[in-house]
Amino acid sequence: MTDAAKPDPIPDSYRRVTPCLVVRGAAKALE
């Protein structure tokens, strides 16, 4: 692929990307 054909992973309307981690049973693990 050329650089022109690659899609932009972050659209111009978004300023940043925030990662999110979801853990099942996290509340129980913290007890």
PDB file of N, CA, C and O in Angstrom:
ATOM      1  N   MET A   1       0.835  -1.194   0.000  1.00  0.00           N
ATOM      2  CA  MET A   1       0.000   0.000   0.000  1.00  0.00           C
ATOM      3  C   MET A   1       0.875   1.252   0.000  1.00  0.00           C
ATOM      4  O   MET A   1       1.933   1.293   0.629  1.00  0.00           O
ATOM      5  N   THR A   2       0.431   2.220  -0.685  1.00  0.00           N
ATOM      6  CA  THR A   2       1.124   3.507  -0.644  1.00  0.00           C
ATOM      7  C   THR A   2       0.591   4.315   0.526  1.00  0.00           C
ATOM      8  O   THR A   2      -0.460   3.993   1.080  1.00  0.00           O
ATOM      9  N   ASP A   3       1.306   5.354   0.902  1.00  0.00           N
ATOM     10  CA  ASP A   3       0.862   6.195   2.020  1.00  0.00           C
ATOM     11  C   ASP A   3      -0.490   6.838   1.738  1.00  0.00           C
ATOM     12  O   ASP A   3      -1.282   7.034   2.659  1.00  0.00           O
ATOM     13  N   ALA A   4      -0.762   7.164   0.493  1.00  0.00           N
ATOM     14  CA  ALA A   4      -2.023   7.814   0.135  1.00  0.00           C
ATOM     15  C   ALA A   4      -3.201   6.858   0.265  1.00  0.00           C
ATOM     16  O   ALA A   4      -4.328   7.305   0.479  1.00  0.00           O
ATOM     17  N   ALA A   5      -2.969   5.547   0.139  1.00  0.00           N
ATOM     18  CA  ALA A   5      -4.056   4.578   0.183  1.00  0.00           C
ATOM     19  C   ALA A   5      -4.396   4.139   1.608  1.00  0.00           C
ATOM     20  O   ALA A   5      -5.453   3.549   1.829  1.00  0.00           O
ATOM     21  N   LYS A   6      -3.521   4.415   2.578  1.00  0.00           N
ATOM     22  CA  LYS A   6      -3.765   3.992   3.959  1.00  0.00           C
ATOM     23  C   LYS A   6      -4.817   4.887   4.607  1.00  0.00           C
ATOM     24  O   LYS A   6      -4.757   6.108   4.466  1.00  0.00           O
ATOM     25  N   PRO A   7      -5.779   4.296   5.315  1.00  0.00           N
ATOM     26  CA  PRO A   7      -6.771   5.117   6.023  1.00  0.00           C
ATOM     27  C   PRO A   7      -6.130   5.790   7.239  1.00  0.00           C
ATOM     28  O   PRO A   7      -5.167   5.275   7.808  1.00  0.00           O
ATOM     29  N   ASP A   8      -6.666   6.928   7.626  1.00  0.00           N
ATOM     30  CA  ASP A   8      -6.174   7.649   8.795  1.00  0.00           C
ATOM     31  C   ASP A   8      -6.771   6.995  10.037  1.00  0.00           C
ATOM     32  O   ASP A   8      -7.992   7.012  10.190  1.00  0.00           O
ATOM     33  N   PRO A   9      -5.962   6.418  10.936  1.00  0.00           N
ATOM     34  CA  PRO A   9      -6.514   5.729  12.109  1.00  0.00           C
ATOM     35  C   PRO A   9      -7.206   6.662  13.091  1.00  0.00           C
ATOM     36  O   PRO A   9      -8.086   6.228  13.835  1.00  0.00           O
ATOM     37  N   ILE A  10      -6.823   7.947  13.108  1.00  0.00           N
ATOM     38  CA  ILE A  10      -7.447   8.926  13.995  1.00  0.00           C
ATOM     39  C   ILE A  10      -8.019  10.043  13.134  1.00  0.00           C
ATOM     40  O   ILE A  10      -7.260  10.835  12.576  1.00  0.00           O
ATOM     41  N   PRO A  11      -9.356  10.124  13.013  1.00  0.00           N
ATOM     42  CA  PRO A  11      -9.960  11.188  12.209  1.00  0.00           C
ATOM     43  C   PRO A  11      -9.601  12.570  12.748  1.00  0.00           C
ATOM     44  O   PRO A  11      -9.286  12.714  13.929  1.00  0.00           O
ATOM     45  N   ASP A  12      -9.648  13.576  11.897  1.00  0.00           N
ATOM     46  CA  ASP A  12      -9.309  14.945  12.289  1.00  0.00           C
ATOM     47  C   ASP A  12     -10.229  15.490  13.376  1.00  0.00           C
ATOM     48  O   ASP A  12      -9.833  16.392  14.115  1.00  0.00           O
ATOM     49  N   SER A  13     -11.444  14.965  13.491  1.00  0.00           N
ATOM     50  CA  SER A  13     -12.385  15.469  14.491  1.00  0.00           C
ATOM     51  C   SER A  13     -12.035  15.000  15.910  1.00  0.00           C
ATOM     52  O   SER A  13     -12.579  15.522  16.883  1.00  0.00           O
ATOM     53  N   TYR A  14     -11.129  14.016  16.034  1.00  0.00           N
ATOM     54  CA  TYR A  14     -10.706  13.524  17.346  1.00  0.00           C
ATOM     55  C   TYR A  14      -9.334  14.101  17.681  1.00  0.00           C
ATOM     56  O   TYR A  14      -8.423  14.078  16.853  1.00  0.00           O
ATOM     57  N   ARG A  15      -9.191  14.621  18.906  1.00  0.00           N
ATOM     58  CA  ARG A  15      -7.914  15.210  19.307  1.00  0.00           C
ATOM     59  C   ARG A  15      -6.973  14.169  19.900  1.00  0.00           C
ATOM     60  O   ARG A  15      -5.754  14.311  19.801  1.00  0.00           O
ATOM     61  N   ARG A  16      -7.521  13.130  20.513  1.00  0.00           N
ATOM     62  CA  ARG A  16      -6.666  12.128  21.149  1.00  0.00           C
ATOM     63  C   ARG A  16      -7.389  10.785  21.183  1.00  0.00           C
ATOM     64  O   ARG A  16      -8.593  10.704  20.940  1.00  0.00           O
ATOM     65  N   VAL A  17      -6.642   9.750  21.486  1.00  0.00           N
ATOM     66  CA  VAL A  17      -7.198   8.412  21.650  1.00  0.00           C
ATOM     67  C   VAL A  17      -6.993   8.020  23.105  1.00  0.00           C
ATOM     68  O   VAL A  17      -5.880   8.113  23.623  1.00  0.00           O
ATOM     69  N   THR A  18      -8.059   7.582  23.766  1.00  0.00           N
ATOM     70  CA  THR A  18      -7.975   7.166  25.155  1.00  0.00           C
ATOM     71  C   THR A  18      -8.176   5.658  25.232  1.00  0.00           C
ATOM     72  O   THR A  18      -9.248   5.165  24.881  1.00  0.00           O
ATOM     73  N   PRO A  19      -7.170   4.918  25.684  1.00  0.00           N
ATOM     74  CA  PRO A  19      -7.338   3.470  25.807  1.00  0.00           C
ATOM     75  C   PRO A  19      -8.288   3.134  26.952  1.00  0.00           C
ATOM     76  O   PRO A  19      -8.398   3.888  27.918  1.00  0.00           O
ATOM     77  N   CYS A  20      -8.959   2.020  26.837  1.00  0.00           N
ATOM     78  CA  CYS A  20      -9.914   1.591  27.855  1.00  0.00           C
ATOM     79  C   CYS A  20      -9.689   0.110  28.131  1.00  0.00           C
ATOM     80  O   CYS A  20      -9.590  -0.685  27.196  1.00  0.00           O
ATOM     81  N   LEU A  21      -9.608  -0.263  29.388  1.00  0.00           N
ATOM     82  CA  LEU A  21      -9.409  -1.652  29.778  1.00  0.00           C
ATOM     83  C   LEU A  21     -10.621  -2.096  30.585  1.00  0.00           C
ATOM     84  O   LEU A  21     -10.981  -1.466  31.579  1.00  0.00           O
ATOM     85  N   VAL A  22     -11.246  -3.183  30.152  1.00  0.00           N
ATOM     86  CA  VAL A  22     -12.410  -3.720  30.845  1.00  0.00           C
ATOM     87  C   VAL A  22     -12.015  -5.075  31.425  1.00  0.00           C
ATOM     88  O   VAL A  22     -11.565  -5.960  30.697  1.00  0.00           O
ATOM     89  N   VAL A  23     -12.185  -5.232  32.735  1.00  0.00           N
ATOM     90  CA  VAL A  23     -11.824  -6.475  33.412  1.00  0.00           C
ATOM     91  C   VAL A  23     -13.052  -7.011  34.121  1.00  0.00           C
ATOM     92  O   VAL A  23     -13.650  -6.328  34.952  1.00  0.00           O
ATOM     93  N   ARG A  24     -13.421  -8.235  33.789  1.00  0.00           N
ATOM     94  CA  ARG A  24     -14.561  -8.856  34.475  1.00  0.00           C
ATOM     95  C   ARG A  24     -14.165  -9.186  35.910  1.00  0.00           C
ATOM     96  O   ARG A  24     -13.083  -9.718  36.157  1.00  0.00           O
ATOM     97  N   GLY A  25     -15.037  -8.873  36.839  1.00  0.00           N
ATOM     98  CA  GLY A  25     -14.787  -9.170  38.244  1.00  0.00           C
ATOM     99  C   GLY A  25     -13.777  -8.241  38.895  1.00  0.00           C
ATOM    100  O   GLY A  25     -13.204  -8.590  39.927  1.00  0.00           O
ATOM    101  N   ALA A  26     -13.544  -7.074  38.325  1.00  0.00           N
ATOM    102  CA  ALA A  26     -12.546  -6.144  38.869  1.00  0.00           C
ATOM    103  C   ALA A  26     -12.927  -5.684  40.272  1.00  0.00           C
ATOM    104  O   ALA A  26     -12.059  -5.573  41.138  1.00  0.00           O
ATOM    105  N   ALA A  27     -14.195  -5.417  40.509  1.00  0.00           N
ATOM    106  CA  ALA A  27     -14.625  -4.957  41.835  1.00  0.00           C
ATOM    107  C   ALA A  27     -14.336  -6.030  42.887  1.00  0.00           C
ATOM    108  O   ALA A  27     -13.903  -5.717  43.996  1.00  0.00           O
ATOM    109  N   LYS A  28     -14.575  -7.279  42.538  1.00  0.00           N
ATOM    110  CA  LYS A  28     -14.313  -8.374  43.476  1.00  0.00           C
ATOM    111  C   LYS A  28     -12.810  -8.552  43.690  1.00  0.00           C
ATOM    112  O   LYS A  28     -12.372  -8.844  44.803  1.00  0.00           O
ATOM    113  N   ALA A  29     -12.027  -8.381  42.640  1.00  0.00           N
ATOM    114  CA  ALA A  29     -10.573  -8.529  42.750  1.00  0.00           C
ATOM    115  C   ALA A  29      -9.966  -7.444  43.629  1.00  0.00           C
ATOM    116  O   ALA A  29      -8.930  -7.668  44.255  1.00  0.00           O
ATOM    117  N   LEU A  30     -10.598  -6.263  43.688  1.00  0.00           N
ATOM    118  CA  LEU A  30     -10.075  -5.162  44.495  1.00  0.00           C
ATOM    119  C   LEU A  30     -10.416  -5.302  45.974  1.00  0.00           C
ATOM    120  O   LEU A  30      -9.837  -4.609  46.811  1.00  0.00           O
ATOM    121  N   GLU A  31     -11.346  -6.186  46.300  1.00  0.00           N
ATOM    122  CA  GLU A  31     -11.745  -6.350  47.710  1.00  0.00           C
ATOM    123  C   GLU A  31     -10.682  -7.074  48.508  1.00  0.00           C
ATOM    124  O   GLU A  31     -10.855  -7.296  49.707  1.00  0.00           O
TER     125      GLU A  31
END
